[in-house]
Each structure stands twice: as structure tokens, then as C-alpha cells.
């Protein structure tokens, strides 16, 4: 029996970026002709959830990221207890995610324990790949699933574009990372901050590669969305996960200046007061395919989301990205936006929300240059993924740069390999 490659991802999370990057990972292995399936987390979910709850209980709720997670937990409680229209609208959105998940993902059988999963890895899988998104956040490290610690040494292990989600780790998470990172044969990360963390904790110099969603062109993403626009006419698509009122105020000013109406996905992770009454259209029955459609047909895109930014660039949109976290704490997830925009030479698209509209409208995007950079990063990343899946020994930074150097005449940024000049 031919063994498959197993994918460990956040396919079940009702978050547009999480679900699309999980799908993109499956699409990538399909494109390479590698038989694969995503590990079904249903049987393991209680243990993983309890480990994360224990982590949050012990952690001091003083950081942006922990406060955000606590708010999400409170929002889930409110949804269960409330009979409001908000609850009904959220149910419609969750049903859209559920339909997309059932239609798009190939899942394994459910496993009742990590021991059973480890046995399945030995018998059924030739490789286990984890990625990407913020799967190595401290709470996820504590849950010990995305660490691949359950995989036997005889099975190839790969971390593709996996993200720590923040600049540095708490001391306890660092100790855990020092244990699980050496057990993963092939590691690549999505951000420069992650590259530094791995180097400091393990001495390994690992490459920065493209998020799985960036491996595919805008044309290829048409396969998972409707051709016709969900909304006609010129509109500004807003997708904010944070709660900053200034970002919504900027959207209103842009609407007044351009004459476009605002179409927004609101209350994405939790109820957000500043999401009320700033948008002209607030659709709810929107799954990941609809999310792509809304970006593709927008006149403008405003967001604080990594994946919305990535797809905006793919679809050559006029866009601005905002920092979700105002404080530069070590737990801030701003690093991923900094890396993405720097990779594409678009640092000037990052705003605070306090800017005047007119000067911002004058900032043009040279998409020919941007897409040339994306194409090189994409090629570099495909090369890495092929080598890692083939279990080639030389997938560290030195080997990746050498492979790419032959194709680009050395046109790489040697200070930040995986990011191109």
C-alpha cells in the first residue's frame, strides 16, 4: 500500500485566512502529485482544547494576544447564551464555513488518542507536514499537536511556512520549542521573526518561504470561487479583525473621497462595537470562497489581516493594511505583515489610520515589480517544498539559497534569505 503524506493544519477554524491556507497546503501537495489527507482533529480536540485552556489559565492576561483570545472565548459564551439577531447572523457565517470545509477538505479517520495517531503515522504516512499560519503560538505549543511530537522518528516531518505568530516566546514556550524543533527534519518559516527564533533556540538557519496561499496565482484561485461578483458597482472591501475605531473612520473618509460604498465582513472573531454602523453592506452568509470574491471585485481593500493583504496583492488591488496591535509588545503579530510587505517592496501600504486621505490616494503600486518579486518567492518556496517532501538532507538555508542562486543569478537578499531584492 502506498503511504500518504499527512497534513496537520487548522482546517476547522472558522477564520478565512486559516481555512484558505489549510486548503492551499492540500492544493500544493495535489499539484505536486503527492497523495495526501489532512488529519481529522475531531477525536483529539478535547485534549487539545483542555491543554490550551490550562495554558491561558496560567498565563497572565496582560498582552494583546492573550486579551484577544480571552475576548474570543467570551464571545463564544455570548453566542451560546444570546438569542439576538447577532447570534443568528453568526450562525449563517459558521454554516458557510462548514459547507466549504465539507466540500474542499479530504480528512483522515478520526483518532481517539495521540498514541493511536502515532501508530497511524508509522503505518500509513511517509511524511507529516505542519503548516502554516500561527500554529506555533504559545498556546498551540502547550497543546503539543502542531509540534509534531507524536510522529515517530522513522517518518519524515516538515514544517512549511509555520509561524510563531509573534516576535518572541515566553520562557516556558521557549523551553518547549527547544525540545520539539530539533525533532522536525525540515523547517521553514513564514516570517523573519520566526527565522530568528529558530536560529536562537536551535542554531539552525532555516528559510523564510511563502505562505501556502501565495504559492498559487490569482487565476488558480478562481477554481474555488464564483466567477460573478457578489456585489456590483465600486465598493471598498473592509476586513478588520482588530477593534480599532480609527481604521473604520479611515474607511469612511475613503468612501467619502472616492464615492465608493463600504462592504465589510464584521464581528469576525468576536463582537466588535466599532464594527457597528460604519459599513453600507455587512453580508454574513460568506464563506472562504465568498471572501476571495469580495477581494477580487473590490475597488479598494482595507484590512489588518495578513491573508487579506496577500490576496489583495495577488488580485492587484489598491489596498492599505493597518497594524492590528497598537503596542509593540513581544506578543504582537505585526511581524508577519512587516515581512510580507517588505518581501514585495510595499512598506508604504502600512498605515496607522490617522493619515490624510489625499496623500494616500497618490501612492501608486507598481504591480509588475511586485509580482516579479512574488514569482521569485513562489519559485523558491516550491523548490523548498519539493526537496523537503523528498526528504533531501540539504533543505536548510544554505541549500535553499544555493538552489535558488542558480535560477536567479544570485539575486537574493543574503541578510534575509527567502526575501528577495
C-alpha positions in Angstrom: 0.0 0.0 0.0 1.3 3.4 -1.0 1.8 5.7 2.0 0.3 9.2 2.0 1.5 12.5 3.3 -0.5 13.8 6.3 -1.2 17.5 6.8 -1.5 19.0 10.2 -3.4 22.3 9.8 -6.1 24.5 11.2 -8.6 23.5 8.6 -11.5 23.5 11.1 -11.1 27.1 12.3 -13.9 29.5 11.1 -11.4 32.1 10.0 -10.9 33.0 6.4 -7.2 33.1 6.4 -6.8 29.9 8.4 -9.1 27.8 6.3 -7.7 29.1 3.0 -4.1 28.5 4.0 -5.0 25.0 5.1 -6.7 24.4 1.7 -3.7 25.8 -0.1 -1.5 23.3 1.6 -3.7 20.5 0.4 -3.7 22.1 -3.1 0.1 22.3 -3.1 0.6 18.6 -2.4 -2.1 17.8 -5.1 -0.2 19.9 -7.6 3.0 18.0 -6.8 1.2 14.7 -7.4 1.5 13.6 -3.8 -1.3 11.6 -2.3 -2.4 13.3 0.9 -5.0 13.9 3.5 -5.5 16.3 6.4 -5.5 14.7 9.9 -9.0 14.8 11.3 -8.8 16.6 14.7 -12.2 15.7 16.0 -11.2 12.9 18.3 -8.2 14.9 19.7 -10.0 18.2 20.0 -11.0 17.8 23.7 -7.4 17.1 24.8 -6.0 19.9 22.7 -8.7 22.4 23.9 -8.1 21.5 27.6 -4.3 22.0 27.2 -4.9 25.4 25.7 -7.3 26.3 28.5 -4.8 25.3 31.1 -2.2 27.5 29.3 -4.4 30.5 29.3 -5.4 29.9 32.9 -1.7 30.0 34.0 -0.7 32.9 31.7 -1.0 36.5 32.9 -3.7 38.2 30.8 -1.6 41.3 30.1 -0.7 41.0 26.5 -2.6 42.0 23.3 -2.7 38.5 22.0 -3.9 36.9 25.3 -6.5 39.6 25.8 -7.7 38.9 22.2 -8.0 35.2 22.8 -9.8 35.8 26.1 -12.2 38.1 24.2 -12.8 35.4 21.7 -13.7 32.9 24.4 -16.1 35.4 26.0 -17.7 36.0 22.6 -18.3 32.2 22.2 -20.1 32.2 25.5 -22.3 35.2 24.5 -23.2 33.5 21.2 -24.4 30.4 23.1 -26.4 32.4 25.6 -27.8 35.1 23.4 -30.9 34.9 21.3 -30.2 38.1 19.4 -30.0 38.7 15.7 -26.2 38.7 16.1 -26.4 35.1 17.1 -28.5 34.2 14.1 -26.2 36.0 11.7 -23.1 34.4 13.2 -24.8 31.0 12.7 -25.2 31.8 9.0 -21.5 32.6 8.7 -20.5 29.4 10.5 -22.7 27.4 8.2 -20.9 28.9 5.2 -17.6 27.8 6.7 -19.0 24.4 7.4 -20.1 23.9 3.8 -16.7 25.0 2.5 -14.9 22.6 4.8 -17.0 19.6 3.9 -16.7 20.4 0.1 -13.0 21.1 0.0 -11.0 19.0 2.5 -10.0 15.4 2.4 -9.8 14.2 6.0 -8.4 11.1 7.6 -10.2 8.9 10.0 -10.7 10.4 13.5 -8.1 9.3 16.1 -9.1 8.9 19.7 -5.6 9.5 21.2 -2.1 10.7 20.3 -0.9 7.1 20.7 -3.4 5.9 18.1 -2.3 8.8 15.8 1.4 7.9 16.3 0.7 4.3 15.2 -1.2 5.6 12.1 1.8 7.7 11.2 4.0 4.7 11.4 1.7 2.5 9.3 0.0 5.0 6.8 2.2 8.1 6.3 5.6 8.6 4.8 5.6 12.2 5.8 3.7 14.6 8.1 3.6 18.2 7.2 2.5 21.0 9.6 1.7 24.5 8.3 1.3 27.3 8.1 -0.5 30.1 9.9 0.2 30.9 13.6 0.4 27.3 14.6 3.3 27.8 17.0 1.7 30.4 19.2 2.5 29.7 22.8 -1.0 28.1 23.5 -0.5 25.8 20.5 2.9 24.8 21.7 1.4 24.0 25.0 -1.3 21.8 23.3 1.6 19.8 21.7 -0.3 18.9 18.5 1.2 21.3 15.9 4.7 20.5 17.3 4.5 17.0 15.6 5.9 15.5 18.8 3.6 12.5 18.2 5.3 11.5 14.9 7.7 8.5 15.1 11.3 9.3 14.2 11.1 7.0 11.2 8.6 9.3 9.5 9.7 12.4 7.6 8.5 15.6 9.3 8.1 19.0 7.6 7.2 22.4 8.9 6.1 24.5 5.9 5.9 28.3 6.4 4.9 27.7 10.0 4.6 30.8 12.1 5.2 31.6 15.8 2.8 34.5 15.4 4.9 36.9 17.5 8.4 38.3 17.9 9.5 36.3 20.9 8.2 33.5 23.0 7.6 33.3 26.8 10.2 31.4 28.7 8.1 28.2 29.1 7.3 28.2 25.4 10.9 28.6 24.5 11.9 25.6 26.6 9.2 23.5 24.9 10.3 24.7 21.5 13.9 23.7 22.2 12.6 20.2 22.6 10.3 19.8 19.6 12.1 21.9 17.0 15.1 19.6 16.7 12.7 16.6 16.0 11.4 18.2 12.8 13.6 17.3 9.9 12.8 20.1 7.6 11.8 23.5 8.9 10.8 26.6 7.0 9.0 29.7 8.5 6.8 32.5 7.2 8.4 35.4 9.0 11.8 36.8 9.7 11.0 36.8 13.4 10.4 33.1 13.3 13.7 32.6 11.4 15.4 34.3 14.3 13.6 32.3 17.0 14.6 29.0 15.4 18.2 30.1 15.0 18.4 31.3 18.6 16.8 28.2 20.1 18.4 25.5 17.9 21.2 27.0 15.9 19.5 26.0 12.7 19.4 28.6 9.9 16.0 28.0 8.2 14.5 29.7 5.2 11.6 32.1 5.0 9.1 30.8 2.4 5.8 31.9 1.0 2.6 31.3 2.9 0.7 28.4 1.1 -1.9 30.9 -0.3 0.9 32.7 -2.1 2.0 29.5 -3.9 -1.0 29.9 -6.2 -1.7 32.7 -8.7 -4.9 34.7 -8.8 -6.0 32.7 -11.8 -5.6 29.4 -9.9 -7.7 30.7 -7.0 -10.6 31.1 -9.4 -11.2 27.4 -9.0 -12.6 27.9 -5.5 -14.9 30.9 -6.0 -17.8 32.2 -8.1 -16.9 34.0 -11.3 -19.6 36.7 -10.9 -19.2 39.4 -8.3 -21.3 39.1 -5.1 -21.8 42.9 -5.1 -22.0 45.1 -8.2 -20.5 48.6 -8.6 -17.5 50.1 -7.0 -17.0 49.3 -3.3 -14.4 49.3 -0.6 -14.0 45.9 1.0 -13.1 46.1 4.7 -11.9 43.2 6.6 -10.8 44.1 10.1 -10.1 41.6 12.8 -9.0 44.2 15.4 -11.2 46.7 17.2 -9.5 50.0 16.3 -12.2 52.6 15.6 -9.6 54.7 13.7 -9.4 52.1 11.0 -13.1 52.3 10.4 -13.0 56.1 10.4 -10.3 55.9 7.7 -12.7 53.7 5.7 -15.5 56.3 6.0 -13.2 59.1 4.8 -12.0 57.0 1.9 -15.6 56.3 0.9 -16.4 60.0 1.0 -13.4 60.8 -1.1 -13.9 58.1 -3.7 -17.7 57.8 -3.8 -17.5 54.1 -3.2 -19.7 52.3 -0.7 -18.3 50.1 2.0 -18.8 46.3 2.0 -17.5 44.8 5.3 -17.2 41.5 7.0 -17.9 42.5 10.6 -17.5 40.9 14.0 -15.2 38.3 12.5 -13.6 36.8 15.7 -15.9 38.4 18.3 -18.4 41.1 18.7 -16.7 44.4 18.0 -18.5 47.6 18.9 -16.7 49.7 16.3 -18.0 47.4 13.6 -21.4 48.8 14.1 -22.8 51.3 11.5 -19.7 52.2 9.7 -20.3 50.0 6.6 -23.0 50.2 3.9 -23.2 46.4 3.4 -22.4 43.8 6.0 -23.0 40.3 4.5 -23.0 37.3 6.8 -23.5 34.2 4.7 -19.9 34.4 3.4 -17.5 31.5 3.4 -13.9 31.5 2.3 -14.9 31.4 -1.4 -17.0 34.5 -1.0 -14.2 36.2 0.9 -12.0 35.7 -2.2 -14.7 37.0 -4.4 -15.2 40.2 -2.3 -11.5 41.0 -2.6 -11.2 40.2 -6.3 -14.1 42.6 -7.3 -13.3 45.4 -4.9 -12.2 48.8 -6.0 -10.3 49.2 -2.7 -9.3 46.9 0.1 -8.7 48.0 3.7 -7.6 45.4 6.2 -5.5 44.4 9.2 -5.3 40.8 8.1 -2.2 39.0 6.7 -4.1 36.8 4.3 -6.4 39.6 3.1 -3.3 41.6 2.3 -1.7 38.7 0.5 -4.8 38.2 -1.7 -5.1 41.9 -2.3 -1.7 41.9 -3.8 -2.5 38.7 -5.8 -5.5 40.4 -7.3 -3.6 43.7 -7.9 -5.9 45.7 -5.7 -5.5 49.2 -4.4 -5.2 48.4 -0.7 -4.0 49.6 2.6 -3.1 47.5 5.6 -3.3 48.6 9.2 -1.5 47.3 12.3 -3.9 45.4 14.4 -1.9 45.8 17.6 -1.0 49.3 18.6 1.6 48.3 21.1 4.8 46.7 20.0 4.8 44.0 22.7 6.7 40.8 22.2 3.4 39.0 21.7 2.3 41.3 18.8 1.7 39.6 15.5 2.7 42.6 13.5 5.9 40.9 12.3 4.0 38.8 9.7 2.7 42.0 8.0 6.1 43.6 8.1 7.7 40.6 6.4 5.1 40.2 3.8 5.1 43.9 2.7 8.9 44.0 2.8 9.1 41.0 0.6 7.1 42.8 -2.0 8.5 46.3 -1.5 5.2 47.7 -0.3 6.0 49.0 3.1 4.2 52.3 2.3 0.9 50.4 2.2 1.0 50.1 6.0 -1.0 52.8 7.8 -2.0 53.8 11.3 -5.4 55.2 10.3 -4.5 58.7 11.2 -3.3 59.7 7.7 -4.9 62.3 5.5 -6.7 60.6 2.6 -5.5 62.7 -0.4 -1.8 61.9 0.0 -2.6 58.2 0.5 -4.6 58.2 -2.8 -1.4 59.4 -4.6 0.5 56.3 -3.5 0.7 54.1 -6.6 1.6 50.4 -6.7 3.9 49.0 -9.4 2.4 45.6 -9.6 4.8 44.5 -12.4 7.6 44.8 -9.9 5.6 43.4 -7.0 4.5 40.3 -8.9 8.1 39.7 -10.2 9.1 39.5 -6.5 6.2 37.3 -5.7 7.1 35.0 -8.6 10.6 34.6 -7.3 9.5 33.9 -3.8 6.9 31.4 -5.1 9.6 29.6 -7.1 12.0 29.5 -4.2 9.2 28.1 -2.0 8.1 25.4 -4.4 11.8 24.3 -4.6 12.0 24.1 -0.8 8.7 22.1 -0.6 9.7 19.6 -3.2 13.1 19.0 -1.5 11.5 18.6 1.9 8.9 16.2 0.7 11.6 14.1 -1.0 13.4 14.2 2.4 16.6 15.7 0.9 19.2 16.5 3.5 20.0 19.9 2.1 16.9 21.9 2.9 18.5 24.3 5.4 19.1 27.9 4.4 22.4 27.3 2.7 21.0 24.6 0.4 17.8 26.6 -0.4 19.8 29.7 -1.4 22.2 27.7 -3.5 19.4 26.1 -5.4 17.8 29.5 -6.0 21.0 31.2 -6.9 21.3 29.0 -10.0 17.9 30.3 -11.2 18.2 34.0 -10.3 21.9 34.7 -10.8 22.3 35.2 -7.1 19.5 37.8 -6.9 18.6 37.2 -3.3 18.8 39.2 -0.1 21.6 37.4 1.8 20.7 39.2 5.0 17.1 37.9 4.9 17.2 34.7 2.7 13.8 33.8 1.5 13.1 37.5 0.9 14.2 38.9 -2.5 15.5 42.2 -3.6 
